[in-house]
Amino acid sequence: MKRFITRLTVFVLVLSLLLPYPIAALGEELGITNSSSSEEQVFKHKKPLEYPTLSKAKRPEDAGFSSKKLKEVDKLIEGEIENGFPGAALVVIKDGKIVKNSAYGSAKIFDKTDPLTHPQKMKTKTMFDLASNTKMYAVNFSLQHLVSEGKLNLEEKIQNYFPAFKDSADDEIKGKGELRIIDLLHHTAGFPSSIHYHNPERAGELYSQERRKTLSMILKTPLQYEPGTKQVYSDIDYMLLGFIIEKITGMQLDHYTENHIYKPLGLKHTLFNPLLKGFKEKDFAATELHGNTRDGVISFPNIRTYTLQGEVHDEKSFYSMDGISGHAGLFSTTSDLAVLMQVMLNDGGYGTVKLFDKRTIDEFVEPYDMNPTYGLGWRLNGDSSMEWMFSQYTGKKVFGHTGWTGTVTMIDRENNLAIALLTNKKHSPVIDPLKDPHKFQGDTYSISQYGSVISAVYEALND
C-alpha cells in the first residue's frame, strides 16, 4: 500500500511540472488549446458576430420622423383609395426601427368584372406578388451569398455551367461562348427583353410550358444584338441566372432561397408557389381580373381566366417555369421585406445570420459605366430619369427595384433608411383592351409612379 502511494505521489508531481493545473484548467474554460512554441494560443469558440435586428419604434420621432408629417403620407395614399385605387401596404424602416407598417384599401375588390359586395380588406400581413422584385430578393440575394462564400465568380462564362449554351449556325448575332454571368447582371448579354415561351404563336419553335424544356429553349434563344454594345433590361437574363444558381447549389431555386436565405432569417411569408405550401387565397392581394387574358383579348393554351390571387401573375413564370423563376414568382409581405432590406443596410447580415459581406454589396450596387442607373441587377438613382421611382430627395447611391404588379423597394444606406411600397394596381380593369391590353386603370394613379409616396416619406423626416 505504501509503495502504491509513493508511486502515485511521484506521478502527480511530474504531471504538475509538465502541465500546471491552474493554467490547464483556465485554458479549458476559455477554449484555449496548447500549441507549439512558435504558435500563439487561439480561442476555439468566438462569440458570433451579431447584426442589428428590427424593433418597432415607440413613436416616429425616435427614428427622426415627424408623426404629423407621416400622417400626410397616409392622406396621400388614402386619397388614391378614395378615387378608386384598389389597395397598398407600406413599410418604412430607419436606424433599425420599424417607423411605419400600414395597410390601405382592399386586397381584393373584384371577382372577374363583378365588384365584391364585401371587398377583402388589405392587411399588413397580406402577401403580394413581388413580380420583378423577385430578381433582387431571390436571385441577387442568392448570388451575393454565393459570391461571398467563394462559390461563384461573376466573370465565369455561362458556357461553363451549360455547355449547350452556344451559337447555332443560323444565328445572325454570335457571341454566346464569351458571355459571362456579369453580362446577364448588367443586362448587356444580347438577349431581347422577353420571349413569350408560354405562347406558341409568339414563341414559335421556342414554345414551352414545361420547366425543364424551358431551360433548353432559353439556351437556344438567339441573341438580338451584339453583346456589350447596348443595354436591354431582360427577363431572360434572370431566368438564366436562376438556373445557374440551381446548377451551382444542386437545389431548385425555391428550395435554395427558402432554406438558405429566408428561413435562417426567420421569414415565413417569403416564398414561391405559396398556395402549394399551406397558404390560402385570402392571404394575398389579388392581381389581374381575368387571368392573363387582358380582359379577354389574349389567348394561348392553358390560359387562366379567373381572378388571380396567390398565383404568380407573370406568364413565363407560371406557365413555362412552374411558378419558380429567377425573374418573377416570389411572394412576400411588408414585414418580411423589411428584414431583407435591413440585411442590405446591415452590410449583409441580420442577428446572428451572415448572408454576405459589405464588399460584395458594394460590388453589386456600383454604377455601371454604360448606364449609371444600373448596378449588378439593382436599379440605382443614377440620374434624374429615376425620380419617378426614387423621388427627388434621394441621393445617387440609393438603390432598389420595381415589380410590374405594383411593387417597389428602396434602400438608402447613407441615411440607414429603407422603404417598401406594395400595391395591387393591376387588380383593376384594362382601360382599352383592343388599343393597349397592358394598360390598367390602376396604372394611371400617382401612387403607381412610387416616387410620390417615397417623396412624402422623406418630407416626413425631421431636419
C-alpha positions, 0 to 999 in steps of 0.5 A: 500500500505504501509503495502504491502511494509513493508511486502515485505521489511521484506521478502527480508531481511530474504531471504538475511540472509538465502541465500546471493545473491552474493554467490547464484548467483556465485554458479549458474554460476559455477554449484555449488549446496548447500549441507549439512554441512558435504558435500563439494560443487561439480561442476555439469558440468566438462569440458570433458576430451579431447584426442589428435586428428590427424593433418597432419604434415607440413613436416616429420621432425616435427614428427622426420622423415627424408623426404629423408629417407621416400622417400626410403620407397616409392622406396621400395614399388614402386619397388614391383609395378614395378615387378608386385605387384598389389597395397598398401596404407600406413599410418604412424602416430607419436606424433599425426601427420599424417607423411605419407598417400600414395597410390601405384599401382592399386586397381584393375588390373584384371577382372577374368584372363583378365588384365584391359586395364585401371587398377583402380588406388589405392587411399588413400581413397580406402577401403580394406578388413581388413580380420583378422584385423577385430578381433582387430578393431571390436571385441577387440575394442568392448570388451575393451569398454565393459570391461571398462564400467563394462559390461563384465568380461573376466573370465565369462564362455561362458556357461553363455551367451549360455547355449547350449554351452556344451559337447555332449556325443560323444565328445572325448575332454570335457571341454566346461562348464569351458571355459571362454571368456579369453580362446577364447582371448588367443586362448587356448579354444580347438577349431581347427583353422577353420571349413569350415561351408560354405562347406558341404563336409568339414563341414559335419553335421556342414554345414551352410550358414545361420547366425543364424544356424551358431551360433548353429553349432559353439556351437556344434563344438567339441573341438580338444584338451584339453583346456589350454594345447596348443595354436591354433590361431582360427577363431572360437574363434572370431566368438564366441566372436562376438556373445557374444558381440551381446548377451551382447549389444542386437545389431548385431555386425555391428550395435554395432561397427558402432554406438558405436565405429566408428561413435562417432569417426567420421569414415565413411569408417569403416564398414561391408557389405559396398556395402549394405550401399551406397558404390560402387565397385570402392571404394575398392581394389579388392581381389581374381580373381575368387571368392573363387574358387582358380582359379577354383579348389574349389567348394561348393554351392553358390560359387562366381566366379567373381572378388571380390571387396567390398565383404568380401573375407573370406568364413565363413564370407560371406557365413555362417555369412552374411558378419558380423563376429567377425573374418573377414568382416570389411572394412576400409581405411588408414585414418580411421585406423589411428584414431583407432590406435591413440585411442590405443596410446591415452590410449583409447580415441580420442577428446572428445570420451572415448572408454576405459581406459589405464588399460584395454589396458594394460590388453589386450596387456600383454604377455601371459605366454604360448606364449609371442607373444600373448596378449588378441587377439593382436599379440605382438613382443614377440620374434624374430619369429615376425620380419617378421611382426614387423621388427627388430627395434621394441621393445617387447611391440609393438603390432598389427595384420595381415589380410590374404588379405594383411593387417597389423597394428602396434602400438608402444606406447613407441615411440607414433608411429603407422603404417598401411600397406594395400595391395591387394596381393591376387588380383593376380593369384594362382601360382599352383592351383592343388599343393597349391590353397592358394598360390598367386603370390602376396604372394611371394613379400617382401612387403607381409612379412610387416616387410620390409616396417615397417623396412624402416619406422623406418630407416626413423626416425631421431636419 
